[in-house]
Structures are given as C-alpha cells and as structure tokens.
Amino acid sequence: MDQPNQNQSLEQLLLKIYENTEKTRKYILWGRVMSFIYLILIILPLILAVIYLPPLIQNIVAPYKELLGDDPKAKNLLQQLDKLQTGGLDLEGLMK
C-alpha cells in the first residue's frame, strides 16, 4: 500500500522538477538570444563606422584643409613668406 503512494509522490516530484528544468532551459536560451542581440547592437555599428566614417570625414574636412595648412598651395605660400622674412623673394614661386 505504501509503495503506490510513494510512486505517485515521486512522479509528482519528478514532474515538478521537469517543469522547473524546462523553465530554466528556456530562460538560458532567451539569455543567449538576448546576449547575441546585444552583441550585434554593439559590433554592427562599429563595423559600419569603420567602413563609412573615413570617406565621410574626408568629405567634411576637405574644405578646411586649406585653412589648416594641409593644402600644397598654402604650404608653398607659407614657404615663400618664410623666404621673404629671411631676405629672398621669389615672385614666380608665389604665382604657382
């Protein structure tokens, strides 16, 4: 008599353990899915930035290169002004 009751209680315990195991498995699965989504949300913009930002920055900075002294004409003018201060003036060089 005691054996059937014990088997039934063991089956109920096993069923509860199985339900909790399934909940835990689903929780872990969704945790992995969310971590993958977070990873994509961080890595994807970085990859796109590496691809698209350099040309965009070059287009933005291009008009200001002359003001920054990165333009060859501006460098030539600065060299000619330096020569003028040291005593020599090259008018043909200024016209280039």
A tleap script that builds the chain and sets N, CA, C and O, in Angstrom:
source leaprc.protein.ff14SB
mol = sequence {
  NMET ASP GLN PRO ASN GLN ASN GLN SER LEU
  GLU GLN LEU LEU LEU LYS ILE TYR GLU ASN
  THR GLU LYS THR ARG LYS TYR ILE LEU TRP
  GLY ARG VAL MET SER PHE ILE TYR LEU ILE
  LEU ILE ILE LEU PRO LEU ILE LEU ALA VAL
  ILE TYR LEU PRO PRO LEU ILE GLN ASN ILE
  VAL ALA PRO TYR LYS GLU LEU LEU GLY ASP
  ASP PRO LYS ALA LYS ASN LEU LEU GLN GLN
  LEU ASP LYS LEU GLN THR GLY GLY LEU ASP
  LEU GLU GLY LEU MET CLYS
}
set mol.1.N position { 0.804 -1.194 0.000 }
set mol.1.CA position { 0.000 0.000 0.000 }
set mol.1.C position { 0.852 1.265 0.000 }
set mol.1.O position { 0.520 2.274 -0.623 }
set mol.2.N position { 1.896 1.173 0.680 }
set mol.2.CA position { 2.757 2.347 0.783 }
set mol.2.C position { 3.512 2.589 -0.522 }
set mol.2.O position { 3.856 3.724 -0.851 }
set mol.3.N position { 3.760 1.535 -1.241 }
set mol.3.CA position { 4.518 1.635 -2.494 }
set mol.3.C position { 3.798 2.460 -3.561 }
set mol.3.O position { 4.462 3.301 -4.167 }
set mol.4.N position { 2.514 2.300 -3.847 }
set mol.4.CA position { 1.842 3.123 -4.859 }
set mol.4.C position { 1.803 4.600 -4.484 }
set mol.4.O position { 1.971 5.459 -5.350 }
set mol.5.N position { 1.583 4.910 -3.204 }
set mol.5.CA position { 1.578 6.316 -2.785 }
set mol.5.C position { 2.954 6.937 -2.972 }
set mol.5.O position { 3.092 8.085 -3.396 }
set mol.6.N position { 3.951 6.155 -2.650 }
set mol.6.CA position { 5.325 6.656 -2.783 }
set mol.6.C position { 5.672 6.868 -4.259 }
set mol.6.O position { 6.320 7.853 -4.613 }
set mol.7.N position { 5.241 5.945 -5.112 }
set mol.7.CA position { 5.487 6.101 -6.548 }
set mol.7.C position { 4.762 7.325 -7.104 }
set mol.7.O position { 5.305 8.059 -7.929 }
set mol.8.N position { 3.537 7.532 -6.645 }
set mol.8.CA position { 2.767 8.676 -7.123 }
set mol.8.C position { 3.415 9.991 -6.666 }
set mol.8.O position { 3.506 10.941 -7.445 }
set mol.9.N position { 3.856 10.045 -5.428 }
set mol.9.CA position { 4.508 11.269 -4.943 }
set mol.9.C position { 5.828 11.496 -5.674 }
set mol.9.O position { 6.191 12.639 -5.952 }
set mol.10.N position { 6.548 10.423 -5.986 }
set mol.10.CA position { 7.794 10.550 -6.750 }
set mol.10.C position { 7.516 11.055 -8.165 }
set mol.10.O position { 8.270 11.869 -8.698 }
set mol.11.N position { 6.441 10.573 -8.764 }
set mol.11.CA position { 6.072 11.050 -10.098 }
set mol.11.C position { 5.720 12.535 -10.070 }
set mol.11.O position { 6.089 13.274 -10.982 }
set mol.12.N position { 5.014 12.977 -9.038 }
set mol.12.CA position { 4.678 14.395 -8.914 }
set mol.12.C position { 5.946 15.235 -8.734 }
set mol.12.O position { 6.083 16.303 -9.331 }
set mol.13.N position { 6.860 14.744 -7.911 }
set mol.13.CA position { 8.121 15.458 -7.714 }
set mol.13.C position { 8.919 15.521 -9.011 }
set mol.13.O position { 9.481 16.562 -9.351 }
set mol.14.N position { 8.966 14.417 -9.723 }
set mol.14.CA position { 9.688 14.394 -10.995 }
set mol.14.C position { 9.044 15.336 -12.008 }
set mol.14.O position { 9.749 15.986 -12.779 }
set mol.15.N position { 7.731 15.416 -12.016 }
set mol.15.CA position { 7.027 16.323 -12.925 }
set mol.15.C position { 7.347 17.782 -12.587 }
set mol.15.O position { 7.564 18.594 -13.486 }
set mol.16.N position { 7.375 18.114 -11.296 }
set mol.16.CA position { 7.726 19.471 -10.887 }
set mol.16.C position { 9.178 19.788 -11.252 }
set mol.16.O position { 9.487 20.888 -11.709 }
set mol.17.N position { 10.051 18.823 -11.045 }
set mol.17.CA position { 11.459 19.022 -11.408 }
set mol.17.C position { 11.585 19.222 -12.912 }
set mol.17.O position { 12.346 20.080 -13.360 }
set mol.18.N position { 10.853 18.445 -13.689 }
set mol.18.CA position { 10.888 18.582 -15.144 }
set mol.18.C position { 10.382 19.961 -15.576 }
set mol.18.O position { 10.980 20.599 -16.442 }
set mol.19.N position { 9.282 20.421 -14.973 }
set mol.19.CA position { 8.746 21.743 -15.316 }
set mol.19.C position { 9.759 22.840 -14.993 }
set mol.19.O position { 9.966 23.757 -15.788 }
set mol.20.N position { 10.385 22.740 -13.824 }
set mol.20.CA position { 11.388 23.743 -13.456 }
set mol.20.C position { 12.614 23.672 -14.369 }
set mol.20.O position { 13.211 24.699 -14.693 }
set mol.21.N position { 12.977 22.479 -14.774 }
set mol.21.CA position { 14.111 22.318 -15.686 }
set mol.21.C position { 13.802 22.947 -17.036 }
set mol.21.O position { 14.667 23.590 -17.632 }
set mol.22.N position { 12.586 22.770 -17.522 }
set mol.22.CA position { 12.190 23.375 -18.795 }
set mol.22.C position { 12.171 24.900 -18.694 }
set mol.22.O position { 12.599 25.586 -19.622 }
set mol.23.N position { 11.680 25.432 -17.578 }
set mol.23.CA position { 11.697 26.882 -17.389 }
set mol.23.C position { 13.133 27.404 -17.386 }
set mol.23.O position { 13.431 28.436 -17.988 }
set mol.24.N position { 14.012 26.683 -16.707 }
set mol.24.CA position { 15.422 27.090 -16.650 }
set mol.24.C position { 16.060 27.018 -18.028 }
set mol.24.O position { 16.824 27.906 -18.408 }
set mol.25.N position { 15.752 25.972 -18.774 }
set mol.25.CA position { 16.305 25.823 -20.118 }
set mol.25.C position { 15.840 26.964 -21.023 }
set mol.25.O position { 16.641 27.519 -21.776 }
set mol.26.N position { 14.568 27.315 -20.957 }
set mol.26.CA position { 14.046 28.421 -21.764 }
set mol.26.C position { 14.668 29.749 -21.340 }
set mol.26.O position { 14.974 30.592 -22.182 }
set mol.27.N position { 14.856 29.933 -20.023 }
set mol.27.CA position { 15.475 31.160 -19.521 }
set mol.27.C position { 16.908 31.289 -20.048 }
set mol.27.O position { 17.322 32.368 -20.472 }
set mol.28.N position { 17.651 30.202 -20.019 }
set mol.28.CA position { 19.033 30.217 -20.528 }
set mol.28.C position { 19.041 30.467 -22.032 }
set mol.28.O position { 19.874 31.228 -22.524 }
set mol.29.N position { 18.130 29.839 -22.765 }
set mol.29.CA position { 18.051 30.038 -24.208 }
set mol.29.C position { 17.775 31.502 -24.540 }
set mol.29.O position { 18.445 32.074 -25.400 }
set mol.30.N position { 16.801 32.114 -23.871 }
set mol.30.CA position { 16.486 33.516 -24.146 }
set mol.30.C position { 17.617 34.439 -23.691 }
set mol.30.O position { 17.837 35.493 -24.288 }
set mol.31.N position { 18.326 34.050 -22.648 }
set mol.31.CA position { 19.503 34.820 -22.235 }
set mol.31.C position { 20.572 34.812 -23.310 }
set mol.31.O position { 21.201 35.836 -23.576 }
set mol.32.N position { 20.779 33.661 -23.925 }
set mol.32.CA position { 21.757 33.574 -25.019 }
set mol.32.C position { 21.308 34.383 -26.233 }
set mol.32.O position { 22.117 35.065 -26.862 }
set mol.33.N position { 20.023 34.305 -26.558 }
set mol.33.CA position { 19.497 35.071 -27.691 }
set mol.33.C position { 19.676 36.566 -27.443 }
set mol.33.O position { 20.102 37.296 -28.338 }
set mol.34.N position { 19.357 37.021 -26.245 }
set mol.34.CA position { 19.485 38.446 -25.923 }
set mol.34.C position { 20.947 38.880 -25.920 }
set mol.34.O position { 21.256 39.988 -26.358 }
set mol.35.N position { 21.847 38.035 -25.436 }
set mol.35.CA position { 23.265 38.413 -25.461 }
set mol.35.C position { 23.765 38.499 -26.900 }
set mol.35.O position { 24.603 39.346 -27.207 }
set mol.36.N position { 23.271 37.645 -27.779 }
set mol.36.CA position { 23.636 37.720 -29.191 }
set mol.36.C position { 23.109 39.012 -29.817 }
set mol.36.O position { 23.805 39.658 -30.600 }
set mol.37.N position { 21.877 39.385 -29.468 }
set mol.37.CA position { 21.301 40.630 -29.989 }
set mol.37.C position { 22.084 41.830 -29.480 }
set mol.37.O position { 22.359 42.755 -30.245 }
set mol.38.N position { 22.452 41.831 -28.193 }
set mol.38.CA position { 23.258 42.928 -27.650 }
set mol.38.C position { 24.604 43.000 -28.350 }
set mol.38.O position { 25.098 44.089 -28.642 }
set mol.39.N position { 25.195 41.853 -28.619 }
set mol.39.CA position { 26.478 41.817 -29.317 }
set mol.39.C position { 26.350 42.425 -30.709 }
set mol.39.O position { 27.214 43.192 -31.136 }
set mol.40.N position { 25.282 42.086 -31.413 }
set mol.40.CA position { 25.049 42.654 -32.744 }
set mol.40.C position { 24.832 44.164 -32.647 }
set mol.40.O position { 25.316 44.915 -33.494 }
set mol.41.N position { 24.109 44.609 -31.624 }
set mol.41.CA position { 23.849 46.042 -31.468 }
set mol.41.C position { 25.119 46.827 -31.164 }
set mol.41.O position { 25.167 48.031 -31.413 }
set mol.42.N position { 26.139 46.179 -30.638 }
set mol.42.CA position { 27.405 46.856 -30.356 }
set mol.42.C position { 28.372 46.711 -31.525 }
set mol.42.O position { 28.985 47.695 -31.939 }
set mol.43.N position { 28.519 45.512 -32.059 }
set mol.43.CA position { 29.514 45.239 -33.096 }
set mol.43.C position { 29.101 45.819 -34.446 }
set mol.43.O position { 29.949 46.365 -35.152 }
set mol.44.N position { 27.849 45.721 -34.823 }
set mol.44.CA position { 27.402 46.194 -36.135 }
set mol.44.C position { 27.654 47.689 -36.336 }
set mol.44.O position { 28.172 48.064 -37.388 }
set mol.45.N position { 27.316 48.556 -35.385 }
set mol.45.CA position { 27.642 49.974 -35.594 }
set mol.45.C position { 29.144 50.235 -35.682 }
set mol.45.O position { 29.573 51.123 -36.419 }
set mol.46.N position { 29.942 49.476 -34.941 }
set mol.46.CA position { 31.396 49.656 -35.034 }
set mol.46.C position { 31.909 49.289 -36.421 }
set mol.46.O position { 32.748 49.996 -36.980 }
set mol.47.N position { 31.416 48.197 -36.975 }
set mol.47.CA position { 31.836 47.783 -38.316 }
set mol.47.C position { 31.390 48.819 -39.349 }
set mol.47.O position { 32.159 49.185 -40.238 }
set mol.48.N position { 30.157 49.285 -39.229 }
set mol.48.CA position { 29.667 50.303 -40.166 }
set mol.48.C position { 30.453 51.604 -40.032 }
set mol.48.O position { 30.700 52.286 -41.026 }
set mol.49.N position { 30.844 51.947 -38.813 }
set mol.49.CA position { 31.642 53.163 -38.614 }
set mol.49.C position { 33.005 53.038 -39.271 }
set mol.49.O position { 33.499 53.999 -39.860 }
set mol.50.N position { 33.616 51.867 -39.178 }
set mol.50.CA position { 34.923 51.665 -39.808 }
set mol.50.C position { 34.804 51.766 -41.324 }
set mol.50.O position { 35.725 52.246 -41.986 }
set mol.51.N position { 33.698 51.325 -41.870 }
set mol.51.CA position { 33.523 51.343 -43.324 }
set mol.51.C position { 33.142 52.735 -43.832 }
set mol.51.O position { 33.717 53.207 -44.813 }
set mol.52.N position { 32.180 53.400 -43.180 }
set mol.52.CA position { 31.602 54.618 -43.744 }
set mol.52.C position { 32.173 55.925 -43.203 }
set mol.52.O position { 32.073 56.949 -43.879 }
set mol.53.N position { 32.761 55.930 -42.022 }
set mol.53.CA position { 33.220 57.198 -41.458 }
set mol.53.C position { 34.449 57.798 -42.137 }
set mol.53.O position { 34.472 59.015 -42.321 }
set mol.54.N position { 35.474 57.029 -42.523 }
set mol.54.CA position { 36.636 57.684 -43.139 }
set mol.54.C position { 36.307 58.509 -44.381 }
set mol.54.O position { 36.758 59.651 -44.462 }
set mol.55.N position { 35.545 57.995 -45.359 }
set mol.55.CA position { 35.216 58.854 -46.505 }
set mol.55.C position { 34.353 60.053 -46.109 }
set mol.55.O position { 34.506 61.142 -46.663 }
set mol.56.N position { 33.455 59.852 -45.161 }
set mol.56.CA position { 32.602 60.946 -44.720 }
set mol.56.C position { 33.432 62.044 -44.050 }
set mol.56.O position { 33.206 63.229 -44.293 }
set mol.57.N position { 34.371 61.659 -43.227 }
set mol.57.CA position { 35.231 62.644 -42.563 }
set mol.57.C position { 36.100 63.358 -43.584 }
set mol.57.O position { 36.325 64.563 -43.469 }
set mol.58.N position { 36.591 62.635 -44.580 }
set mol.58.CA position { 37.397 63.279 -45.624 }
set mol.58.C position { 36.566 64.317 -46.378 }
set mol.58.O position { 37.066 65.397 -46.695 }
set mol.59.N position { 35.316 64.003 -46.664 }
set mol.59.CA position { 34.448 64.966 -47.355 }
set mol.59.C position { 34.162 66.187 -46.487 }
set mol.59.O position { 34.054 67.302 -46.997 }
set mol.60.N position { 34.040 65.985 -45.202 }
set mol.60.CA position { 33.754 67.104 -44.306 }
set mol.60.C position { 34.983 67.986 -44.122 }
set mol.60.O position { 34.862 69.210 -44.078 }
set mol.61.N position { 36.164 67.381 -44.015 }
set mol.61.CA position { 37.391 68.120 -43.719 }
set mol.61.C position { 37.996 68.750 -44.970 }
set mol.61.O position { 38.782 69.691 -44.856 }
set mol.62.N position { 37.658 68.264 -46.145 }
set mol.62.CA position { 38.279 68.747 -47.387 }
set mol.62.C position { 38.198 70.264 -47.560 }
set mol.62.O position { 39.207 70.865 -47.929 }
set mol.63.N position { 37.068 70.917 -47.319 }
set mol.63.CA position { 37.040 72.379 -47.493 }
set mol.63.C position { 37.944 73.132 -46.513 }
set mol.63.O position { 38.366 74.253 -46.797 }
set mol.64.N position { 38.235 72.533 -45.390 }
set mol.64.CA position { 39.016 73.219 -44.366 }
set mol.64.C position { 40.507 72.911 -44.436 }
set mol.64.O position { 41.288 73.470 -43.665 }
set mol.65.N position { 40.911 72.035 -45.343 }
set mol.65.CA position { 42.324 71.672 -45.434 }
set mol.65.C position { 43.194 72.878 -45.770 }
set mol.65.O position { 44.309 73.004 -45.264 }
set mol.66.N position { 42.690 73.754 -46.613 }
set mol.66.CA position { 43.469 74.936 -46.971 }
set mol.66.C position { 43.668 75.825 -45.748 }
set mol.66.O position { 44.747 76.385 -45.551 }
set mol.67.N position { 42.639 75.952 -44.938 }
set mol.67.CA position { 42.756 76.767 -43.728 }
set mol.67.C position { 43.671 76.121 -42.693 }
set mol.67.O position { 44.346 76.809 -41.926 }
set mol.68.N position { 43.684 74.803 -42.683 }
set mol.68.CA position { 44.516 74.096 -41.715 }
set mol.68.C position { 45.971 74.019 -42.148 }
set mol.68.O position { 46.821 73.601 -41.362 }
set mol.69.N position { 46.275 74.406 -43.359 }
set mol.69.CA position { 47.653 74.370 -43.835 }
set mol.69.C position { 48.051 73.044 -44.436 }
set mol.69.O position { 49.241 72.765 -44.580 }
set mol.70.N position { 47.101 72.236 -44.783 }
set mol.70.CA position { 47.402 70.936 -45.366 }
set mol.70.C position { 47.396 70.983 -46.889 }
set mol.70.O position { 47.745 69.998 -47.540 }
set mol.71.N position { 47.006 72.106 -47.458 }
set mol.71.CA position { 46.948 72.266 -48.905 }
set mol.71.C position { 48.348 72.581 -49.442 }
set mol.71.O position { 49.047 73.404 -48.850 }
set mol.72.N position { 48.782 71.951 -50.548 }
set mol.72.CA position { 50.121 72.237 -51.092 }
set mol.72.C position { 50.304 73.701 -51.478 }
set mol.72.O position { 51.397 74.243 -51.319 }
set mol.73.N position { 49.254 74.351 -51.981 }
set mol.73.CA position { 49.371 75.764 -52.343 }
set mol.73.C position { 49.620 76.618 -51.102 }
set mol.73.O position { 50.432 77.542 -51.128 }
set mol.74.N position { 48.924 76.306 -50.029 }
set mol.74.CA position { 49.118 77.062 -48.794 }
set mol.74.C position { 50.512 76.822 -48.231 }
set mol.74.O position { 51.127 77.742 -47.692 }
set mol.75.N position { 51.017 75.598 -48.350 }
set mol.75.CA position { 52.370 75.313 -47.875 }
set mol.75.C position { 53.389 76.100 -48.690 }
set mol.75.O position { 54.351 76.636 -48.139 }
set mol.76.N position { 53.178 76.168 -50.003 }
set mol.76.CA position { 54.083 76.917 -50.866 }
set mol.76.C position { 54.066 78.394 -50.483 }
set mol.76.O position { 55.118 79.032 -50.430 }
set mol.77.N position { 52.894 78.935 -50.220 }
set mol.77.CA position { 52.777 80.336 -49.819 }
set mol.77.C position { 53.484 80.576 -48.492 }
set mol.77.O position { 54.166 81.585 -48.314 }
set mol.78.N position { 53.314 79.641 -47.564 }
set mol.78.CA position { 53.987 79.787 -46.273 }
set mol.78.C position { 55.500 79.715 -46.429 }
set mol.78.O position { 56.226 80.433 -45.742 }
set mol.79.N position { 55.979 78.864 -47.316 }
set mol.79.CA position { 57.424 78.785 -47.557 }
set mol.79.C position { 57.927 80.083 -48.173 }
set mol.79.O position { 59.000 80.565 -47.810 }
set mol.80.N position { 57.168 80.651 -49.097 }
set mol.80.CA position { 57.572 81.905 -49.728 }
set mol.80.C position { 57.588 83.045 -48.709 }
set mol.80.O position { 58.481 83.892 -48.745 }
set mol.81.N position { 56.618 83.075 -47.810 }
set mol.81.CA position { 56.610 84.101 -46.771 }
set mol.81.C position { 57.800 83.938 -45.836 }
set mol.81.O position { 58.374 84.921 -45.367 }
set mol.82.N position { 58.159 82.700 -45.573 }
set mol.82.CA position { 59.336 82.451 -44.739 }
set mol.82.C position { 60.598 82.938 -45.441 }
set mol.82.O position { 61.478 83.517 -44.804 }
set mol.83.N position { 60.692 82.709 -46.748 }
set mol.83.CA position { 61.848 83.190 -47.514 }
set mol.83.C position { 61.884 84.715 -47.526 }
set mol.83.O position { 62.957 85.317 -47.482 }
set mol.84.N position { 60.705 85.335 -47.586 }
set mol.84.CA position { 60.635 86.794 -47.584 }
set mol.84.C position { 61.189 87.360 -46.276 }
set mol.84.O position { 61.876 88.381 -46.273 }
set mol.85.N position { 60.887 86.697 -45.187 }
set mol.85.CA position { 61.395 87.158 -43.899 }
set mol.85.C position { 62.908 86.981 -43.805 }
set mol.85.O position { 63.589 87.782 -43.165 }
set mol.86.N position { 63.428 85.943 -44.436 }
set mol.86.CA position { 64.871 85.710 -44.394 }
set mol.86.C position { 65.609 86.548 -45.427 }
set mol.86.O position { 66.838 86.598 -45.396 }
set mol.87.N position { 64.909 87.201 -46.334 }
set mol.87.CA position { 65.581 88.114 -47.248 }
set mol.87.C position { 65.384 87.826 -48.710 }
set mol.87.O position { 65.680 88.703 -49.521 }
set mol.88.N position { 64.915 86.684 -49.109 }
set mol.88.CA position { 64.759 86.379 -50.532 }
set mol.88.C position { 63.301 86.352 -50.919 }
set mol.88.O position { 62.471 85.847 -50.164 }
set mol.89.N position { 62.966 86.894 -52.096 }
set mol.89.CA position { 61.589 86.922 -52.570 }
set mol.89.C position { 61.547 86.279 -53.942 }
set mol.89.O position { 62.293 86.678 -54.837 }
set mol.90.N position { 60.684 85.285 -54.121 }
set mol.90.CA position { 60.547 84.578 -55.385 }
set mol.90.C position { 59.134 84.834 -55.903 }
set mol.90.O position { 58.189 84.158 -55.499 }
set mol.91.N position { 58.993 85.816 -56.802 }
set mol.91.CA position { 57.672 86.169 -57.319 }
set mol.91.C position { 57.082 85.063 -58.177 }
set mol.91.O position { 55.870 84.850 -58.165 }
set mol.92.N position { 57.928 84.355 -58.923 }
set mol.92.CA position { 57.423 83.259 -59.758 }
set mol.92.C position { 56.883 82.130 -58.884 }
set mol.92.O position { 55.900 81.479 -59.239 }
set mol.93.N position { 57.516 81.905 -57.762 }
set mol.93.CA position { 57.040 80.868 -56.848 }
set mol.93.C position { 55.700 81.224 -56.235 }
set mol.93.O position { 54.888 80.338 -55.969 }
set mol.94.N position { 55.455 82.502 -56.005 }
set mol.94.CA position { 54.172 82.936 -55.458 }
set mol.94.C position { 53.041 82.783 -56.460 }
set mol.94.O position { 51.889 82.592 -56.072 }
set mol.95.N position { 53.363 82.865 -57.751 }
set mol.95.CA position { 52.342 82.773 -58.786 }
set mol.95.C position { 51.910 81.332 -59.051 }
set mol.95.O position { 50.890 81.123 -59.708 }
set mol.96.N position { 52.629 80.359 -58.578 }
set mol.96.CA position { 52.286 78.951 -58.835 }
set mol.96.C position { 51.067 78.537 -58.084 }
set mol.96.O position { 50.640 77.387 -58.184 }
savepdb mol mol.pdb
quit
